[in-house]
Amino acid sequence: MPFFNVGEENTGAIDLYFEDFGSGNTVVLIHGWPLSSAAWEKQVSALLSAGFRVITYDRRGFGQSAKPSSGYDYENFSLDLHKLLTRLGLRHVALVGFSMGGGEVARYLGRYGSERVNKAVFISSIPPFLLKTPDNPDGMDSYVFHRIRNALIADRPAYLSAFLADFYNVDLLRGTLISDQVIQYHWNIAVGASAKGTLDCISAWATDFRKDLEHIKIPTLVIHGDADRILPMAATGLRTYQSVKDAQLVVVKDAPHGLTWTHADEVNKELLAFLK
């Protein structure tokens, strides 16, 4: 299995798992919390069929990557991405971030610029700034983050089950656009992640990406569902669209947070049209 090294902790290497398939223009897919790159299943097949080279990787602490005790912040996440692009010698890349993965896209471009990147895509993504502050009154109160942390500490498997129910709007879409088997599969992925990494990522959700977005000068696409219960579009996707000059916005009607599975056909159509 292919891995790339991003550091060491005590006697162990911090190696991140990645997959590199196909040929053509390169697309790097960055997954969300608490899943892994396996969640891109429906996009990978569509992109390969359309003639793209597709690279996915598991964020530190998740999927098949190493599970260190530290580094769960966007400075390290963006550095990990930078090390992947550098190791593979990639240029003219399209970065596609889903949910928490949109933070990597924003922070990477804000920190490293667009020398290696020519397009950016934010799907159900976390920017620009989730935390409520005096200059960000539309954000979430800090107690929301504390409540999630406490729920994870008390019973991580149970919380992840409830989270995925809202992730896919299971009460409305179960049996039609999402099956029990997919929900179970994604729960298995989520519960297999680092317990500490899963918890530490909550603090990273309060990262301010507003200045990062101001630095983006490349073609940018924002895709968001108007029924997203995890990251409501008005607080995230719409504001990201407004923050990036000349960005495009696609609103997927009645789509939940996890629209890359439930509304994959619509997402893939818009993604391919933008990348081509």
C-alpha positions in Angstrom: 0.0 0.0 0.0 1.3 3.5 -0.8 2.2 5.8 2.1 4.0 9.1 2.4 5.8 10.3 5.6 4.9 13.5 7.3 6.9 13.1 10.5 7.7 10.9 13.5 6.3 10.5 17.1 8.7 8.8 19.5 9.7 5.6 17.8 6.9 5.5 15.2 6.7 7.1 11.7 3.6 9.2 10.9 2.8 7.8 7.5 -0.3 8.7 5.6 -2.1 6.4 3.2 -2.9 7.5 -0.3 -4.2 6.1 -3.6 -3.1 7.3 -7.0 -5.1 6.1 -10.0 -5.5 7.0 -13.7 -3.9 9.6 -15.9 -4.7 13.0 -17.2 -5.3 16.2 -15.3 -4.9 15.6 -11.6 -7.6 15.9 -9.0 -6.8 15.5 -5.3 -9.8 14.6 -3.1 -9.7 15.5 0.6 -12.3 13.8 2.8 -14.4 15.0 5.7 -14.7 14.1 9.4 -15.0 11.4 10.7 -14.7 9.4 7.5 -11.8 8.5 5.2 -10.9 8.7 1.6 -13.2 5.7 1.0 -16.1 8.1 1.2 -15.1 9.4 -2.2 -16.2 6.1 -3.8 -18.8 7.6 -6.2 -16.6 10.5 -7.2 -13.5 8.5 -7.9 -15.2 6.2 -10.4 -16.8 9.2 -12.2 -13.5 11.1 -12.4 -11.6 8.1 -13.7 -14.2 7.4 -16.3 -13.9 11.0 -17.5 -10.1 10.7 -18.0 -8.7 12.3 -14.8 -5.8 11.2 -12.6 -7.4 10.9 -9.1 -5.5 11.0 -5.9 -7.1 10.5 -2.5 -5.5 10.3 1.0 -6.5 9.6 4.5 -6.0 12.6 6.9 -3.7 11.8 9.9 -5.7 9.8 12.5 -8.3 8.5 10.0 -8.7 5.6 7.7 -5.5 3.7 7.0 -3.1 6.5 8.0 -1.1 6.6 11.2 -2.8 7.8 14.3 -0.4 10.1 16.2 -1.4 11.8 19.4 -0.9 15.3 18.0 -1.0 17.5 14.9 -4.8 17.8 14.5 -4.9 21.4 13.4 -5.0 23.1 10.0 -1.4 24.1 10.1 -0.4 20.5 10.2 -3.2 19.3 7.9 -2.2 21.8 5.2 1.5 20.9 5.7 0.6 17.2 5.2 -1.2 18.1 1.9 1.8 20.2 0.9 4.1 17.2 1.5 1.9 14.9 -0.6 1.9 17.4 -3.6 5.6 17.9 -3.3 6.5 14.2 -3.0 4.5 13.4 -6.1 5.8 16.5 -7.9 2.2 17.6 -8.7 1.4 20.8 -10.5 -1.8 22.2 -12.2 -3.8 20.2 -9.6 -7.5 20.7 -8.7 -8.1 20.5 -5.0 -11.5 19.2 -3.9 -12.4 19.4 -0.2 -15.5 17.9 1.4 -16.7 19.3 4.7 -13.6 19.5 7.0 -11.5 18.8 3.9 -12.5 22.3 2.6 -10.4 23.7 5.4 -7.3 22.0 3.9 -8.1 23.6 0.6 -8.5 27.1 2.1 -5.5 26.9 4.4 -3.3 25.3 1.8 -4.0 28.1 -0.7 -3.7 30.8 1.9 -0.4 29.4 3.2 1.3 28.0 0.0 -0.4 29.9 -2.8 -1.5 28.4 -6.1 1.8 27.5 -7.7 0.8 23.9 -7.7 -3.0 24.4 -7.9 -5.2 25.7 -10.7 -8.7 25.0 -9.4 -10.4 24.7 -6.1 -13.7 23.0 -5.1 -15.5 23.3 -1.8 -18.2 20.7 -1.2 -20.4 21.0 2.0 -17.3 22.7 3.4 -16.4 24.2 6.8 -15.0 27.7 5.7 -15.1 30.5 6.2 -15.4 30.6 10.1 -17.7 28.5 12.3 -17.1 30.1 15.7 -19.2 33.0 16.8 -17.1 36.0 17.7 -17.8 39.8 17.9 -16.8 40.2 14.3 -18.4 36.9 13.2 -22.0 37.1 14.7 -23.3 34.4 12.4 -21.0 31.7 13.8 -21.9 29.0 16.3 -21.6 29.6 20.0 -18.6 27.9 21.6 -20.9 25.7 23.8 -21.9 23.8 20.7 -18.3 22.6 20.3 -18.1 21.8 24.0 -21.3 19.8 23.8 -19.9 17.7 20.9 -16.6 17.1 22.7 -18.5 16.0 25.8 -20.6 13.6 23.8 -17.6 12.1 22.1 -15.9 11.6 25.4 -18.9 10.0 27.0 -19.7 7.6 24.2 -17.9 8.1 20.9 -19.6 5.2 19.0 -23.1 6.4 20.0 -22.4 10.0 19.1 -21.0 9.0 15.7 -24.2 7.0 15.0 -26.3 10.1 15.8 -24.0 12.3 13.8 -24.3 10.2 10.6 -28.1 10.2 10.9 -27.9 14.0 10.5 -25.0 13.7 8.0 -27.4 11.9 5.6 -30.8 13.2 6.8 -31.6 9.6 7.4 -35.1 10.3 8.7 -36.0 11.6 5.2 -33.7 9.8 2.8 -33.3 6.3 4.3 -34.3 3.5 1.9 -34.3 5.8 -1.1 -31.0 7.8 -1.4 -29.1 6.1 1.5 -29.2 2.5 2.6 -28.7 1.0 6.1 -25.7 -0.8 4.7 -24.0 2.5 3.7 -24.7 4.0 7.0 -23.2 1.0 8.8 -20.2 1.0 6.5 -19.5 4.7 7.2 -20.0 4.2 10.9 -17.4 1.4 10.7 -15.0 3.8 9.1 -15.7 6.5 11.6 -15.4 4.4 14.7 -12.1 3.0 13.4 -10.5 6.4 13.4 -8.2 7.6 16.2 -10.3 8.5 19.3 -8.0 11.3 20.2 -7.8 12.6 16.6 -11.6 12.5 16.3 -11.8 14.6 19.5 -9.0 17.0 18.7 -10.5 17.9 15.3 -13.4 19.6 17.1 -11.0 22.4 18.1 -9.8 22.7 14.5 -13.4 23.4 13.4 -13.1 26.8 15.0 -10.3 27.9 12.6 -10.8 31.2 10.9 -10.3 30.8 7.1 -11.5 34.2 6.1 -8.1 35.6 5.1 -7.2 32.3 3.4 -10.3 32.7 1.1 -9.3 36.3 0.3 -6.0 34.9 -1.2 -7.7 32.5 -3.6 -7.4 33.9 -7.2 -8.0 30.6 -9.1 -11.3 29.3 -10.5 -13.4 28.1 -7.6 -16.6 26.1 -7.3 -18.8 25.8 -4.2 -21.3 23.0 -4.0 -23.7 22.8 -1.0 -27.0 21.2 -0.2 -29.8 23.4 1.0 -30.8 20.8 3.6 -27.4 20.5 5.2 -27.9 20.0 9.0 -24.2 19.7 9.8 -22.9 22.8 8.2 -25.9 24.9 7.1 -25.3 26.6 3.8 -26.1 30.1 4.9 -23.2 30.0 7.5 -20.7 28.2 5.3 -21.1 27.5 1.6 -22.9 30.8 0.8 -20.3 32.8 2.7 -17.4 31.0 1.0 -18.9 31.8 -2.4 -19.2 35.4 -1.4 -15.7 35.5 -0.1 -13.9 34.2 -3.2 -13.8 36.5 -6.2 -15.6 35.1 -9.2 -16.5 31.8 -7.5 -19.3 29.7 -8.8 -22.1 28.4 -6.5 -24.2 25.3 -7.0 -27.0 24.7 -4.6 -28.3 21.1 -4.6 -32.0 21.1 -3.7 -33.0 19.0 -0.7 -29.5 17.6 -0.3 -28.0 16.8 3.1 -24.4 17.3 4.2 -23.3 13.9 2.8 -24.5 14.8 -0.7 -21.5 13.2 -2.3 -23.3 9.9 -1.7 -27.0 10.7 -1.7 -26.9 13.1 -4.6 -23.8 11.8 -6.3 -25.1 12.2 -9.9 -25.8 15.9 -9.4 -22.5 16.5 -7.6 -20.5 14.6 -10.2 -22.2 16.4 -13.1 -21.3 19.8 -11.7 -17.8 18.7 -10.6 -16.9 17.3 -14.0 -18.3 20.4 -15.8 -16.2 22.6 -13.7 -13.0 20.5 -14.0 -13.2 20.2 -17.7 
